[in-house]
Amino acid sequence: MMQATNKADGNPIQMIQLKVKKLDSDLKVWLKKQPAAVEVVLVTAGSAVQGGAIGALMGTFSSDVASTMPTPPPGLNPEAAASLQQAKAFAGGPLTQARNFAVMTGVNAGITCAMKRARGGKEDLQTSAVAAFGSGAVFSAVSGMGGPNVLGNALTTGFFFALVQGGLFQLGKKFAKTPTEDKDYMRSKSMLEKLSLQKYEKNFKKGMLTDSTLHLLNDSSLRDVQIPPGPRLLILDHLKRSEDVTKRSS
């Protein structure tokens, strides 16, 4: 264990990765403690900034094809004009692509966050499809790809996004396999996250302190898996409070 730590300390890239992971983990824990509206706004803004940066980078590497496209003449067929407008929306330069990606990622993340909060953290096909529909509809309206029929094209684009993301969600769910051992630590993991002690999850697994052993935990067993005194007290206090609540409710 000490050798692995020393190896990470000597590798600046690994050190940066560990710090970024810790920062991301701490941020997620902090966000969950905030009011729902605050979390949704911050998640939406953060995702929009990330998406905008990616879009700007992609637009930089591609030529601004939209600037070379002709402006639809007044007598052009509405369907042809709408198709040209859609092509422009997808072929813009850095600023256009930054806007497009910011809208798509921001709205998608915001709706997902709001639905997870409202549904007790549940993230399923319904959440994924609704978030995709919202991001597609808003993207269509903001980018101008809807042409004269803004509402109709926004709905069509939203349904298309929902269909694609829903299919990808189902595909990912089909191939994703949850390790058997992780199922034995679901309550332990939830408890540690509530106490902001998720970094000790590996200690629980190392000592095989599964969910079925939670009611048997004591100071000695937590000390054996090298959990410091402070976190031990928090864990034992949490378990005692949970036991008292259960007794009162029964």
N, C-alpha and C positions, 0 to 999 in steps of 0.2 A: 504493500500500500504506500509506504514511504517512498519507494523507488519510483512509483508511478507519479506521485506528487512532485518529486524532484525533477522528473523528466518534463512534466508540464511547466514547472517553474523556469526551466531552461529553454523552453520553446516560446518565443514571444507570440507566435501566431496562435498557439493553443491557449496561452494566457488571455489573449484578447477574446478568443471564442468563449472561454469560460466566463469572462467578465460580461460579455454581451448576453449570454444565456442567463446569467444571474440577474442582470438588469431587466431583461425581458420577463423573467419569472416574478421578480419583485413588483414590476409594473402591473402585471396581470392581477396579482394578489391585491395591490392597492386599488386598482380599478373596481374590483368586485366589492370593495368596501364602500364605494361611493354611491350616491343616489343613481338610479337607473338613467335619468336624463343626462347626468354628467358623464357617465360611462359611454353612453351612445354618442354624445357629441365628440368626446375625445377620441374614441375609436374611429368614428367617421373621418374626423380631421386628420388623424395620423395615417389612416389607410389612403386618404386622398393625396396626401403629400407624397407617400411612397409611390402610389400609382402615377402621379404627375411626373415624378423623377424618372420612372421607367419609360413613360411615354415620351418625355423630352429626349431621353437618350436614344430611343428607337427612331424618333423623328430626325435626330442629328445624323444618324447613319444612312438614312434614306433621303433621296432628293425630294423636294417639295413638288410632287407631281400635280397637286391641286392647283398651283399657280399657273400651270401650263394648260389647264382645262378651260375650254371656252365657256362663257356665260350663256345659259340657255336663252335662245331668242324668244321673243314674246309669243310667237305662233307655234312654238314647239308643243308636241303632244304632252299632256300632263304626266303620263306614265314615264315617258322618256326623260322629261325634266326631273322627275323624282329620282330616277335611276342615276342621272348625272350628279344630282345633289348627294346621293348616297355614296357615290364614288369619291366625291370631294371630301366627305366626312371621314373616309378611311384612308385618304392619301395625303393628308396635310403634313406640314413641317413640324418642327419641335413644339411650338406653342399649341398647335391644333391637337397633336397627339398627347401632349401633357394634359390638356383639358379633357380629352376623351377618356384617358386612362384614370385621371383623378376622379371623374364623375362615376365611372364604372366601379372602381375599387372602393371608393368612399361610400357610395350608396349601398353597395352590396354588403360591406362590412357593418355599416350602421344598422341596416335592417336585420342582419343576422344577430347582431348584439342585442337589439331590442327584443327580438323574438325569443332569444335564449333567456333573457331576463324575465320575460313575461311567462315563459313556459318552464321555469325552474331549471334552467341550464340545458334543456333538451335540444339537441341538434340532430335533425333527421331530414328526410326527403322534403317534407313540407317547408321547413325552414330554408333549405337550400333553394327550392324552387321559387318561393316567394321573394327571397333576396335577389335572385337572378332576374325575376320578372321586373322588380322595381328598378334595378340597375339598368336593364335593357330599355325600359320605357323612358327613364330620365335621360339616358344617353341619347336616344333617338330625338327627344325634344330639344336638348341642349346643343347637339351637334348640327341640327338643321337638316338631318338626313330625311326627315319626315315629309319635306316638301309642303305643298299646300294642305295636305290632309294630315296635320300634326297628330291628332288624337288617334286616328286609325292606324297610322304607322307606328306610333308609340306602343299601342297595344300589340300589334303584330310583332314588333321587335322584342317586346317584353316576353311574349309567349315563346318566341324562338330561343331567347336566352334561357328561359326557365326549362325548356325541353332539353337543351344541350347540357346545362349544368345538372339538371336532375338525372340525366342519363349517366353523366360522369360520376355523380355521387353514388348511384346504384352500382356502377362498375367498380368504383373504388371500394365500396362496402363488400362487394362480392369477393374481391381478391385480398382484402385486408384481413389479417388474422391477429386476434388479440391473444398474446401469450397466456397460457393457462395460469401461470403463477401470478400474473397481474390481477386476475379475477379474485384471487385469495387475499388481495390487499386493497380492495376498493374502499372499504370503510376506513382503513388506516390512512390511506392516501387522502381521503376527504377530510379526516380529522387534522392531519398535519397541515393541509392547505389552509384550513380555518385558523390555525394557530401560527401561520406563517413559518412553519417548520418543515416545509416540504423537502429541504435538503437532507433530512434524516430518513427519508423513505428507504434509501439504500441500506441504512443500518437495520431497519425492520426486516428487510428481505435477507440480509446477511445472517440475522439471528433467527430467521424463520418465524417471526412474530406475526402470524397471519391474523385475519379478522376474527377467527374463532378463538384466539388467545387474548383478545383485548380486555375481556373482563377479568383475566388472571394477571394482568401486568402489575408489577410493583417496582419499587426503586431499584432493587437488585437486578431484575431482568433487564431494565433499561440501561443500567450501568454496564452490564455485561456486553451490550452491543455498542458501547462507547458513545453514548449520548450524554452530553454535559449536564451538570446539576440543574441549571436554569431551565432548559427545555424539558428535563425530566419532571420538574415540578409542574410545569404548564400542562404536560400530557396527563399526568396523574390527576391534577385538579379538574381538567376537562372530563376525564372518564368518571370521576366522582360526581360531578355536576350532572352528567348525562344519566348516571344511575339513579340519582335522587329524583330527577324529572320523571324517569320511567316509573319509579315507585309511587310518586304522587299521582301520576295519571292513571295508574292501575288501582 
